[in-house]
């Protein structure tokens, strides 16, 4: 209830009360001296004026405080909670809500700008690091000591994979997600991903079997290869000797399902429903053999969602893990 509505109701109540006792004196107590009635009316009028003036002064003070806070750049709803009219749906609450929405919108835009600046910085830094990294990968081949050359190359390859993941992560988290969807060869994507991971597949002595049809799917090749890179990278990370990897496709009516299966550690039943959650690393912590950020499969699922692809997983611990990626056939998308 606003201040003026309160004053109006109080004035009506006092007017009704004053009229009632005046009528009572005039008609039911005619023998009483009427000068006492005028004296009482004057006294009540002075009290009402004093009360009204004091209330108005408080109201003006609160209004001045509200106007001052409305000029601030902070959220003020909590600071003005005690003001008359704030709890109502009146003009005061509208002004306060409008101010707070404007402040929060400005804060959100500022935070988004800072996030964009950070993403741009990380992207630029990754691109600058890739140049000396590529040179290092070429230079390491000149090392005559085979063991040292192999160890250095492994670490450089790991750095290269992490840089690529960071670059793609910045693109996915950004407000603009560059997608160029067009017909792409599924077999070419599989071969590109195997080539990207060939160093670690060879290092871990993987036996690889590929039975993928050369069909066209409707996707973005770069992002689809990234999805496969993550699945192959997990297969390498959780490999158990003798390591094996199988990729095959099953053509459906309007889509094709690509299966990626390894026979490594597998995924526990309590973890399998949460592996696509952001930051989830599982309950086993992999016996401390390697660190997991819980971001790889989260990014994979997010990219698949934006590409309108389906992705699912089934697994049995210490037996197998099978991922299925479903994409629409190019001929069906026309």
SERO-4910 file (N, C-alpha, C, O; in steps of 0.05 Angstrom, whole numbers):
BEGIN
 pado doro    nc1    nc2    nc3   cac1   cac2   cac3    cc1    cc2    cc3    oc1    oc2    oc3
  Unk    A     17    -24      0      0      0      0     18     25      0     36     28     17
  Unk    A     13     44    -19     29     68    -21     22     87      2      2     85     15
  Unk    A     40    107      5     36    127     26     10    142     23     -4    146     43
  Unk    A      4    152     -1    -20    168     -4    -46    152     -1    -66    163      8
  Unk    A    -45    127     -8    -68    110     -3    -73    106     27    -95    106     37
  Unk    A    -50    103     42    -53    101     71    -65    127     83    -82    125    100
  Unk    A    -55    150     74    -65    175     84    -95    178     78   -110    188     95
  Unk    A   -103    170     54   -131    173     46   -149    155     64   -170    164     73
  Unk    A   -140    131     69   -156    113     86   -157    123    115   -178    122    128
  Unk    A   -134    133    125   -134    144    152   -151    169    155   -165    172    175
  Unk    A   -151    186    134   -167    210    135   -197    203    135   -213    216    149
  Unk    A   -204    184    118   -232    175    118   -241    164    145   -263    169    154
  Unk    A   -223    148    157   -230    137    183   -233    158    204   -252    158    220
  Unk    A   -214    177    205   -215    199    225   -239    217    220   -252    226    239
  Unk    A   -246    222    194   -269    239    188   -295    225    197   -312    238    208
  Unk    A   -296    199    192   -320    184    202   -322    184    232   -344    187    243
  Unk    A   -299    181    246   -299    181    275   -307    209    286   -323    211    304
  Unk    A   -296    230    273   -302    257    282   -332    263    278   -345    275    295
  Unk    A   -343    256    255   -371    260    249   -389    245    269   -410    255    277
  Unk    A   -380    221    276   -396    204    294   -398    217    322   -420    219    332
  Unk    A   -376    225    333   -378    236    361   -391    263    360   -403    271    380
  Unk    A   -388    279    338   -402    305    337   -432    301    336   -447    315    350
  Unk    A   -442    281    320   -470    275    320   -480    265    347   -502    271    356
  Unk    A   -462    249    360   -470    239    386   -474    262    406   -494    262    421
  Unk    A   -455    281    406   -458    304    424   -482    322    417   -496    331    435
  Unk    A   -487    326    392   -508    344    384   -536    334    389   -554    348    397
  Unk    A   -540    307    384   -567    296    386   -572    281    412   -595    279    421
  Unk    A   -552    269    424   -556    252    447   -549    266    473   -557    259    495
  Unk    A   -532    287    471   -524    303    495   -530    333    489   -511    348    489
  Unk    A   -555    340    486   -560    369    479   -555    388    502   -551    412    497
  Unk    A   -554    378    527   -550    396    550   -521    403    554   -515    421    569
  Unk    A   -502    389    540   -474    395    543   -467    420    528   -477    425    506
  Unk    A   -449    437    540   -440    462    528   -426    455    501   -406    440    501
  Unk    A   -436    468    480   -424    461    454   -396    472    450   -381    463    433
  Unk    A   -388    492    466   -360    503    464   -340    481    470   -317    481    460
  Unk    A   -347    462    488   -329    440    493   -325    422    468   -303    412    463
  Unk    A   -346    420    453   -344    404    428   -326    417    408   -310    404    395
  Unk    A   -329    444    405   -311    458    386   -282    457    396   -263    455    380
  Unk    A   -279    459    422   -251    457    433   -239    429    427   -216    427    420
  Unk    A   -255    409    431   -245    381    426   -239    377    396   -219    365    389
  Unk    A   -256    389    379   -251    386    350   -225    400    342   -209    390    327
  Unk    A   -221    424    354   -196    439    348   -172    424    358   -151    422    344
  Unk    A   -174    412    382   -151    396    392   -145    372    375   -122    366    369
  Unk    A   -166    358    366   -162    335    349   -150    343    322   -134    329    310
  Unk    A   -159    366    312   -149    376    286   -119    382    288   -103    376    270
  Unk    A   -111    395    311    -82    401    315    -66    375    316    -45    373    304
  Unk    A    -77    355    331    -63    329    333    -60    316    306    -39    304    299
  Unk    A    -82    317    290    -81    305    263    -61    319    245    -46    306    231
  Unk    A    -61    345    247    -41    360    230    -13    353    238      5    350    221
  Unk    A     -8    351    264     19    345    274     27    317    265     49    312    255
  Unk    A      8    298    268     13    270    260     18    268    230     37    255    220
  Unk    A      1    283    214      4    282    186     30    295    176     43    286    158
  Unk    A     37    318    189     62    331    182     86    314    188    105    312    172
  Unk    A     86    301    212    109    284    219    111    260    199    133    253    191
  Unk    A     88    248    192     88    226    174     97    234    146    112    220    133
  Unk    A     88    258    138     97    268    111    127    273    111    140    268     91
  Unk    A    138    284    133    167    289    135    182    262    132    202    261    118
  Unk    A    172    242    146    185    215    144    183    205    116    202    194    105
  Unk    A    160    208    104    156    199     76    174    213     57    186    200     40
  Unk    A    177    239     60    195    254     42    224    245     46    240    244     27
  Unk    A    231    239     71    258    229     76    264    203     62    285    198     51
  Unk    A    244    185     65    247    159     52    248    161     21    263    148      8
  Unk    A    231    179     10    231    184    -18    258    195    -28    268    187    -49
  Unk    A    269    213    -12    295    224    -19    316    203    -19    334    202    -37
  Unk    A    315    185      1    334    163      2    330    144    -22    350    134    -33
  Unk    A    305    139    -28    300    121    -51    310    133    -77    323    119    -93
  Unk    A    306    159    -81    315    172   -106    346    171   -107    357    168   -129
  Unk    A    359    174    -84    388    173    -84    398    145    -91    417    142   -106
  Unk    A    385    125    -80    393     97    -85    386     89   -114    401     73   -126
  Unk    A    365    101   -125    358     95   -153    380    104   -172    381     95   -195
  Unk    A    396    123   -163    418    133   -180    443    116   -177    463    120   -192
  Unk    A    443     97   -159    467     81   -154    469     59   -174    450     53   -189
  Unk    A    492     45   -175    496     23   -194    498     -4   -179    511    -22   -188
  Unk    A    483     -6   -157    481    -31   -142    452    -39   -139    434    -23   -142
  Unk    A    448    -65   -133    421    -75   -128    410    -63   -102    424    -65    -82
  Unk    A    386    -52   -103    376    -37    -79    351    -49    -67    340    -38    -48
  Unk    A    341    -71    -77    316    -82    -67    318    -88    -37    299    -84    -22
  Unk    A    340    -99    -28    344   -105      0    347    -80     17    338    -80     40
  Unk    A    359    -59      6    363    -35     21    337    -20     25    334     -5     45
  Unk    A    318    -23      7    293     -8      8    270    -25     18    247    -18     15
  Unk    A    276    -48     29    254    -66     38    237    -54     59    213    -61     62
  Unk    A    248    -36     75    233    -25     97    216     -1     89    201     10    105
  Unk    A    219      8     64    204     32     56    175     26     51    168      5     40
  Unk    A    157     44     58    129     41     52    125     39     22    137     55      7
  Unk    A    108     20     14    102     18    -14    120     -1    -29    113    -10    -51
  Unk    A    142    -10    -18    159    -28    -32    147    -56    -35    149    -70    -55
  Unk    A    133    -64    -13    122    -91    -14     97    -93    -31     87   -115    -36
  Unk    A     87    -71    -41     63    -71    -57     70    -73    -86     94    -73    -94
  Unk    A     50    -76   -103     55    -76   -132     51    -49   -144     42    -47   -167
  Unk    A     57    -29   -129     52     -1   -138     75     10   -154     93     -4   -163
  Unk    A     74     37   -157     94     51   -173    122     48   -161    142     45   -176
  Unk    A    124     49   -135    151     47   -122    165     21   -129    188     21   -137
  Unk    A    151     -1   -125    163    -27   -130    171    -30   -160    191    -43   -166
  Unk    A    155    -18   -178    162    -19   -206    188     -5   -212    205    -15   -226
  Unk    A    192     19   -200    216     34   -204    240     18   -193    261     17   -206
  Unk    A    237      6   -170    259     -9   -157    266    -34   -174    290    -39   -179
  Unk    A    245    -48   -183    250    -72   -200    264    -64   -226    282    -77   -235
  Unk    A    255    -42   -238    266    -32   -263    296    -25   -259    313    -31   -276
  Unk    A    302    -12   -237    329     -4   -231    347    -29   -227    369    -30   -238
  Unk    A    337    -49   -212    353    -72   -206    358    -89   -231    379   -100   -235
  Unk    A    337    -91   -248    341   -105   -274    362    -92   -291    378   -105   -303
  Unk    A    361    -65   -292    381    -51   -307    409    -55   -297    428    -58   -312
  Unk    A    412    -54   -270    438    -58   -258    449    -87   -263    472    -90   -270
  Unk    A    431   -107   -259    439   -134   -263    446   -140   -292    464   -155   -298
  Unk    A    431   -128   -310    437   -131   -339    464   -119   -346    480   -131   -361
  Unk    A    471    -96   -335    497    -84   -339    519   -101   -328    540   -104   -340
  Unk    A    515   -112   -304    535   -129   -291    539   -155   -308    562   -164   -311
  Unk    A    517   -166   -318    519   -190   -334    534   -185   -360    551   -200   -368
  Unk    A    528   -162   -373    542   -155   -398    572   -151   -393    589   -158   -409
  Unk    A    578   -138   -370    606   -134   -364    621   -160   -359    643   -164   -368
  Unk    A    607   -179   -345    620   -205   -340    623   -221   -366    644   -234   -370
  Unk    A    604   -219   -384    606   -233   -409    629   -221   -426    643   -236   -439
  Unk    A    632   -195   -425    654   -182   -440    681   -191   -428    700   -196   -444
  Unk    A    683   -193   -402    708   -203   -390    713   -232   -398    736   -240   -403
  Unk    A    692   -248   -399    695   -276   -407    704   -278   -436    721   -294   -443
  Unk    A    693   -261   -453    701   -261   -481    730   -252   -484    745   -264   -500
  Unk    A    738   -232   -469    766   -223   -469    785   -246   -461    806   -250   -472
  Unk    A    777   -261   -440    793   -283   -430    795   -305   -451    816   -316   -456
  Unk    A    772   -311   -464    772   -332   -485    790   -323   -508    805   -340   -519
  Unk    A    788   -298   -516    805   -288   -538    834   -290   -531    851   -297   -547
  Unk    A    841   -284   -506    868   -285   -497    879   -314   -497    901   -319   -507
  Unk    A    862   -332   -487    871   -360   -487    874   -371   -515    893   -385   -521
  Unk    A    855   -364   -533    857   -373   -561    882   -362   -574    896   -377   -588
  Unk    A    888   -336   -570    912   -324   -582    937   -338   -571    956   -343   -585
  Unk    A    937   -343   -545    960   -355   -532    965   -383   -543    988   -391   -548
  Unk    A    943   -399   -547    946   -426   -558    957   -425   -586    974   -442   -593
  Unk    A    947   -406   -602    957   -404   -630    987   -397   -630   1002   -407   -646
  Unk    A    995   -379   -612   1023   -371   -611   1041   -394   -601   1064   -396   -610
  Unk    A   1031   -411   -584   1047   -433   -573   1049   -455   -594   1069   -470   -594
  Unk    A   1029   -458   -611   1030   -480   -631   1052   -477   -651   1063   -497   -661
  Unk    A   1060   -453   -657   1082   -449   -676   1109   -461   -666   1120   -478   -679
  Unk    A   1118   -453   -642   1143   -466   -632   1139   -495   -625   1159   -511   -626
  Unk    A   1115   -504   -619   1110   -532   -614   1113   -548   -639   1126   -570   -639
  Unk    A   1103   -539   -661   1106   -553   -687   1135   -554   -695   1145   -575   -705
  Unk    A   1150   -532   -690   1179   -533   -696   1193   -553   -678   1212   -566   -687
  Unk    A   1185   -555   -653   1197   -574   -635   1192   -603   -643   1210   -620   -641
  Unk    A   1168   -608   -653   1162   -635   -663   1179   -643   -687   1186   -666   -690
  Unk    A   1186   -623   -703   1204   -629   -726   1233   -632   -716   1248   -650   -726
  Unk    A   1241   -616   -697   1269   -616   -688   1275   -642   -672   1297   -652   -672
  Unk    A   1254   -652   -658   1259   -676   -641   1266   -700   -658   1279   -719   -648
  Unk    A   1258   -700   -684   1264   -723   -701   1294   -725   -707   1304   -746   -716
  Unk    A   1309   -703   -702   1338   -703   -707   1354   -714   -684   1379   -717   -686
  Unk    A   1341   -720   -661   1355   -731   -638   1363   -760   -644   1346   -776   -651
  Unk    A   1389   -766   -641   1399   -792   -648   1391   -813   -627   1387   -837   -634
  Unk    A   1390   -805   -602   1382   -824   -581   1352   -831   -584   1335   -815   -580
  Unk    A   1347   -857   -592   1320   -865   -597   1301   -863   -573   1279   -854   -576
  Unk    A   1311   -871   -550   1294   -870   -526   1287   -842   -518   1264   -836   -511
  Unk    A   1307   -824   -519   1302   -796   -513   1283   -783   -533   1265   -768   -526
  Unk    A   1288   -789   -559   1271   -778   -580   1242   -786   -576   1224   -770   -579
  Unk    A   1238   -812   -570   1211   -822   -566   1197   -809   -542   1174   -802   -543
  Unk    A   1212   -806   -520   1200   -794   -496   1193   -765   -500   1172   -756   -492
  Unk    A   1211   -750   -514   1205   -722   -519   1181   -719   -538   1164   -701   -534
  Unk    A   1180   -736   -558   1158   -734   -577   1131   -740   -563   1111   -727   -569
  Unk    A   1131   -759   -545   1106   -765   -530   1096   -741   -514   1072   -735   -515
  Unk    A   1114   -728   -500   1106   -705   -485   1097   -682   -502   1077   -668   -496
  Unk    A   1110   -678   -525   1102   -657   -544   1075   -663   -556   1059   -645   -560
  Unk    A   1070   -688   -562   1044   -696   -573   1022   -691   -552   1000   -683   -559
  Unk    A   1028   -697   -527   1008   -692   -506   1002   -662   -504    979   -654   -501
  Unk    A   1023   -645   -506   1018   -616   -505   1002   -607   -528    984   -591   -526
  Unk    A   1007   -619   -552    992   -612   -576    963   -619   -573    945   -603   -581
  Unk    A    957   -642   -562    929   -650   -558    915   -632   -538    892   -624   -542
  Unk    A    929   -624   -517    917   -606   -497    911   -578   -509    891   -566   -502
  Unk    A    930   -569   -525    925   -543   -538    901   -543   -557    885   -525   -557
  Unk    A    899   -565   -572    875   -568   -590    849   -568   -574    829   -556   -582
  Unk    A    850   -583   -551    826   -584   -535    819   -556   -523    796   -549   -522
  Unk    A    840   -541   -515    835   -515   -504    823   -496   -525    805   -480   -519
  Unk    A    834   -498   -550    823   -481   -571    794   -487   -577    778   -468   -579
  Unk    A    788   -512   -580    760   -519   -586    742   -513   -562    719   -506   -566
  Unk    A    753   -516   -538    737   -510   -514    729   -481   -514    707   -474   -506
  Unk    A    748   -463   -521    742   -434   -522    720   -429   -543    703   -411   -538
  Unk    A    721   -443   -565    701   -438   -586    673   -447   -577    653   -434   -582
  Unk    A    672   -470   -564    647   -481   -555    634   -464   -534    610   -459   -534
  Unk    A    651   -453   -515    640   -437   -493    634   -409   -502    620   -395   -487
  Unk    A    643   -401   -525    638   -374   -534    609   -370   -543    594   -389   -547
  Unk    A    602   -344   -545    574   -338   -554    569   -345   -583    547   -350   -591
  Unk    A    590   -345   -599    588   -352   -627    601   -379   -631    625   -382   -626
  Unk    A    586   -398   -641    595   -425   -645    596   -430   -675    575   -435   -687
  Unk    A    619   -430   -687    622   -432   -715    617   -461   -724    632   -479   -718
  Unk    A    595   -465   -739    588   -491   -749    583   -489   -779    568   -471   -788
  Unk    A    596   -506   -794    592   -507   -823    582   -536   -830    598   -553   -836
  Unk    A    556   -539   -828    545   -566   -833    542   -571   -863    531   -554   -878
  Unk    A    552   -593   -872    550   -601   -900    555   -631   -902    563   -644   -882
  Unk    A    550   -643   -925    555   -672   -928    584   -678   -925    601   -666   -938
  Unk    A    591   -697   -908    618   -705   -902    621   -735   -902    602   -749   -893
  Unk    A    643   -745   -911    648   -774   -911    653   -784   -883    671   -774   -869
  Unk    A    637   -803   -874    641   -814   -847    667   -829   -845    681   -826   -825
  Unk    A    675   -843   -865    700   -858   -865    724   -839   -863    743   -845   -850
  Unk    A    723   -816   -877    744   -796   -876    747   -785   -848    770   -781   -839
  Unk    A    725   -780   -835    726   -770   -807    739   -791   -789    756   -784   -772
  Unk    A    732   -816   -792    744   -837   -775    774   -839   -781    790   -840   -762
  Unk    A    782   -838   -805    811   -840   -812    826   -816   -801    848   -818   -792
  Unk    A    814   -792   -803    827   -768   -793    831   -770   -763    852   -762   -753
  Unk    A    811   -780   -748    814   -782   -719    835   -803   -712    851   -799   -693
  Unk    A    836   -826   -726    856   -846   -721    884   -835   -726    903   -840   -711
  Unk    A    886   -819   -747    912   -806   -753    920   -786   -731    943   -785   -724
  Unk    A    901   -771   -721    907   -752   -699    917   -766   -675    934   -755   -660
  Unk    A    908   -790   -670    916   -805   -645    935   -828   -651    940   -845   -633
  Unk    A    947   -828   -674    963   -851   -682    988   -855   -664    996   -878   -659
  Unk    A   1000   -834   -654   1024   -837   -638   1017   -852   -612   1032   -871   -605
  Unk    A    995   -846   -599    989   -859   -574    976   -886   -579    979   -904   -562
  Unk    A    963   -890   -602    952   -916   -609    975   -936   -614    974   -959   -605
  Unk    A    996   -926   -628   1019   -943   -633   1034   -949   -607   1043   -971   -602
  Unk    A   1038   -928   -591   1052   -931   -566   1040   -952   -548   1054   -967   -535
  Unk    A   1013   -953   -547    999   -972   -530    993   -998   -544    978  -1014   -533
  Unk    A   1004  -1001   -568   1001  -1027   -583    972  -1035   -587    964  -1057   -582
  Unk    A    956  -1016   -596    928  -1021   -601    925  -1038   -627    937  -1033   -647
  Unk    A    908  -1058   -625    899  -1072   -648    873  -1059   -657    853  -1060   -643
  Unk    A    874  -1047   -681    851  -1031   -690    837  -1045   -713    849  -1055   -732
  Unk    A    810  -1046   -711    793  -1057   -732    773  -1036   -740    758  -1026   -723
  Unk    A    773  -1029   -766    754  -1008   -776    736  -1021   -797    745  -1032   -817
  Unk    A    710  -1020   -792    690  -1030   -811    668  -1009   -814    646  -1013   -805
  Unk    A    676   -987   -826    658   -964   -829    651   -960   -858    668   -959   -875
  Unk    A    625   -957   -863    616   -952   -891    624   -924   -900    625   -905   -884
  Unk    A    630   -921   -925    637   -895   -936    611   -881   -945    605   -879   -968
  Unk    A    597   -871   -924    572   -857   -930    575   -828   -922    594   -820   -907
  Unk    A    558   -811   -933    558   -783   -927    539   -777   -905    516   -784   -905
  Unk    A    549   -762   -885    532   -754   -863    531   -723   -863    548   -710   -874
  Unk    A    510   -713   -851    506   -684   -850    517   -674   -823    504   -676   -802
  Unk    A    541   -661   -825    555   -653   -800    576   -632   -807    580   -625   -830
  Unk    A    590   -623   -786    613   -606   -789    637   -624   -785    640   -636   -763
  Unk    A    654   -627   -805    676   -646   -803    695   -641   -780    702   -660   -766
  Unk    A    703   -616   -776    722   -609   -754    711   -617   -727    725   -628   -711
  Unk    A    685   -610   -722    674   -616   -696    668   -646   -692    671   -657   -670
  Unk    A    660   -659   -714    655   -688   -713    681   -703   -707    681   -722   -692
  Unk    A    703   -695   -720    729   -707   -715    737   -703   -686    749   -720   -673
  Unk    A    731   -679   -675    737   -674   -647    723   -693   -629    734   -703   -609
  Unk    A    697   -699   -635    682   -718   -619    696   -745   -619    700   -758   -598
  Unk    A    704   -754   -643    718   -780   -645    745   -779   -631    753   -799   -619
  Unk    A    759   -756   -633    785   -754   -619    782   -758   -589    799   -771   -577
  Unk    A    761   -747   -578    756   -751   -549    751   -780   -542    760   -790   -522
  Unk    A    735   -793   -559    729   -821   -553    754   -839   -556    758   -857   -540
  Unk    A    770   -833   -576    795   -849   -580    815   -842   -558    830   -860   -548
  Unk    A    816   -817   -550    834   -809   -528    827   -823   -502    844   -832   -487
  Unk    A    801   -826   -496    792   -841   -473    799   -870   -475    807   -883   -455
  Unk    A    797   -881   -499    804   -909   -503    833   -914   -497    841   -934   -485
  Unk    A    850   -895   -505    879   -897   -499    884   -894   -469    900   -908   -457
  Unk    A    871   -874   -457    875   -868   -429    868   -892   -411    882   -897   -391
  Unk    A    846   -906   -418    837   -927   -400    843   -955   -411    829   -974   -405
  Unk    A    864   -956   -428    870   -981   -441    881  -1002   -422    894   -996   -402
  Unk    A    875  -1027   -427    885  -1050   -413    897  -1069   -433    884  -1076   -453
  Unk    A    921  -1078   -429    935  -1095   -448    923  -1124   -447    917  -1134   -425
  Unk    A    920  -1136   -470    925  -1126   -497    903  -1107   -506    880  -1113   -504
  Unk    A    912  -1083   -515    893  -1062   -522    881  -1067   -549    895  -1075   -568
  Unk    A    855  -1061   -552    841  -1064   -577    821  -1042   -581    810  -1031   -561
  Unk    A    816  -1036   -606    797  -1015   -612    782  -1023   -637    794  -1031   -657
  Unk    A    756  -1020   -636    740  -1028   -659    720  -1005   -666    707   -995   -648
  Unk    A    719   -998   -691    701   -978   -701    684   -989   -724    696   -999   -743
  Unk    A    658   -988   -721    641   -998   -743    616   -981   -744    609   -967   -725
  Unk    A    602   -983   -767    578   -967   -771    555   -985   -778    558  -1006   -790
  Unk    A    531   -976   -771    506   -990   -777    488   -969   -790    480   -949   -778
  Unk    A    481   -974   -815    464   -956   -830    435   -961   -823    426   -984   -824
  Unk    A    421   -940   -817    392   -941   -811    376   -928   -833    387   -922   -854
  Unk    A    351   -923   -828    333   -913   -849    341   -885   -858    345   -880   -881
  Unk    A    345   -866   -839    352   -839   -846    378   -830   -832    386   -807   -834
  Unk    A    391   -848   -818    415   -841   -803    435   -864   -803    428   -886   -813
  Unk    A    458   -859   -793    478   -879   -790    489   -877   -762    494   -855   -751
  Unk    A    494   -900   -749    504   -901   -722    533   -911   -723    539   -933   -732
  Unk    A    551   -895   -712    580   -903   -711    586   -912   -683    581   -898   -663
  Unk    A    597   -936   -681    604   -948   -655    634   -947   -651    649   -953   -669
  Unk    A    642   -939   -627    671   -939   -620    673   -956   -594    663   -948   -573
  Unk    A    687   -978   -597    688   -997   -574    717  -1004   -567    733  -1009   -585
  Unk    A    723  -1003   -542    749  -1011   -532    745  -1031   -510    723  -1034   -499
  Unk    A    766  -1046   -503    764  -1066   -482    784  -1059   -460    803  -1074   -453
  Unk    A    779  -1036   -448    796  -1026   -426    784  -1029   -399    771  -1050   -393
  Unk    A    787  -1009   -382    777  -1010   -355    747  -1011   -353    736  -1022   -334
  Unk    A    733   -999   -372    704   -997   -371    695   -975   -351    711   -961   -340
  Unk    A    669   -973   -349    657   -952   -332    638   -966   -312    623   -983   -319
  Unk    A    641   -957   -287    624   -969   -266    595   -961   -270    589   -940   -282
  Unk    A    577   -978   -260    548   -973   -263    539   -946   -250    522   -933   -261
  Unk    A    552   -939   -227    544   -914   -214    555   -890   -227    547   -867   -221
  Unk    A    573   -893   -246    585   -870   -260    574   -866   -288    574   -843   -298
  Unk    A    564   -887   -300    557   -885   -329    536   -865   -335    536   -853   -357
  Unk    A    518   -859   -317    497   -840   -322    506   -811   -319    493   -792   -327
  Unk    A    530   -807   -308    540   -780   -303    565   -773   -318    576   -751   -314
  Unk    A    574   -790   -336    600   -784   -349    599   -760   -367    620   -749   -374
  Unk    A    575   -752   -376    573   -729   -394    568   -703   -378    565   -682   -390
  Unk    A    568   -705   -351    564   -681   -335    591   -665   -333    612   -677   -333
  Unk    A    588   -639   -331    611   -622   -329    627   -627   -303    616   -625   -282
  Unk    A    653   -633   -306    670   -636   -283    668   -663   -269    682   -667   -249
  Unk    A    652   -681   -279    649   -707   -266    673   -725   -273    678   -729   -297
  Unk    A    687   -735   -253    711   -751   -257    708   -780   -249    727   -796   -251
  Unk    A    685   -788   -240    681   -816   -232    688   -821   -203    700   -804   -190
  Unk    A    681   -844   -194    685   -851   -165    711   -865   -160    720   -867   -137
  Unk    A    724   -877   -180    748   -893   -176    773   -876   -175    793   -884   -163
  Unk    A    772   -852   -188    796   -834   -190    819   -849   -204    842   -840   -203
  Unk    A    812   -872   -217    831   -886   -235    857   -893   -220    879   -894   -232
  Unk    A    855   -898   -194    878   -908   -179    902   -889   -179    924   -898   -175
  Unk    A    897   -864   -185    918   -844   -185    937   -846   -208    959   -833   -207
  Unk    A    931   -862   -228    950   -865   -251    950   -841   -269    970   -836   -283
  Unk    A    928   -826   -270    926   -802   -287    905   -785   -276    887   -794   -261
  Unk    A    906   -760   -283    887   -740   -274    865   -736   -295    871   -736   -319
  Unk    A    841   -732   -286    819   -727   -304    805   -701   -296    801   -695   -273
  Unk    A    798   -684   -316    785   -659   -311    755   -661   -312    740   -643   -303
  Unk    A    745   -683   -324    716   -685   -327    704   -667   -348    680   -663   -349
  Unk    A    721   -656   -366    711   -637   -386    709   -650   -414    694   -641   -431
  Unk    A    725   -671   -419    726   -683   -446    699   -693   -456    690   -684   -477
  Unk    A    686   -710   -441    661   -721   -450    639   -700   -447    619   -701   -462
  Unk    A    642   -682   -428    622   -660   -426    622   -643   -452    601   -637   -463
  Unk    A    646   -636   -462    648   -621   -487    638   -637   -510    626   -627   -528
  Unk    A    644   -663   -510    636   -681   -531    605   -681   -533    594   -678   -555
  Unk    A    592   -684   -510    563   -685   -510    551   -658   -519    531   -657   -533
  Unk    A    564   -636   -510    554   -610   -517    556   -604   -547    538   -593   -560
  Unk    A    579   -612   -559    583   -609   -588    563   -626   -603    551   -617   -623
  Unk    A    560   -652   -595    541   -670   -608    512   -658   -607    498   -660   -627
  Unk    A    505   -646   -585    479   -634   -583    475   -611   -602    454   -609   -615
  Unk    A    495   -594   -605    493   -572   -624    493   -581   -653    482   -568   -670
  Unk    A    506   -604   -658    506   -615   -685    481   -631   -690    478   -642   -712
  Unk    A    464   -634   -670    439   -650   -672    446   -679   -676    431   -694   -689
  Unk    A    468   -688   -664    476   -716   -664    468   -729   -637    467   -715   -617
  Unk    A    463   -754   -638    458   -769   -613    483   -783   -604    499   -792   -620
  Unk    A    488   -784   -578    511   -799   -567    502   -814   -542    489   -803   -525
  Unk    A    510   -839   -540    503   -855   -517    527   -874   -512    546   -876   -527
  Unk    A    525   -887   -489    547   -905   -480    536   -928   -465    516   -925   -450
  Unk    A    549   -951   -467    544   -974   -451    570   -987   -444    589   -986   -460
  Unk    A    572   -999   -421    598  -1009   -412    595  -1030   -391    575  -1032   -377
  Unk    A    615  -1047   -389    618  -1066   -367    646  -1065   -357    665  -1068   -372
  Unk    A    650  -1060   -331    677  -1056   -319    695  -1079   -326    688  -1103   -324
  Unk    A    720  -1072   -335    741  -1090   -342    733  -1109   -365    744  -1130   -368
  Unk    A    713  -1100   -381    705  -1116   -404    705  -1100   -429    720  -1105   -448
  Unk    A    688  -1079   -430    686  -1063   -454    672  -1036   -448    658  -1034   -428
  Unk    A    677  -1017   -466    662   -992   -466    655   -986   -495    672   -986   -513
  Unk    A    629   -981   -500    620   -977   -528    604   -951   -529    583   -948   -518
  Unk    A    615   -933   -544    601   -908   -550    587   -910   -577    597   -922   -595
  Unk    A    564   -897   -579    549   -897   -604    543   -868   -611    530   -853   -595
  Unk    A    551   -859   -634    546   -832   -644    527   -835   -669    535   -847   -688
  Unk    A    504   -822   -667    484   -825   -688    482   -798   -703    477   -777   -691
  Unk    A    486   -799   -729    485   -775   -746    466   -780   -769    462   -803   -778
  Unk    A    454   -759   -779    435   -762   -801    450   -765   -828    469   -751   -833
  Unk    A    440   -782   -844    451   -786   -871    446   -761   -888    425   -749   -886
  Unk    A    466   -754   -904    463   -730   -921    440   -733   -941    426   -713   -946
  Unk    A    436   -756   -951    415   -760   -970    387   -757   -958    368   -750   -971
  Unk    A    385   -764   -931    360   -761   -917    355   -732   -908    332   -725   -903
  Unk    A    377   -716   -906    374   -688   -896    365   -669   -918    359   -646   -913
  Unk    A    365   -679   -943    357   -661   -965    327   -657   -966    317   -643   -984
***
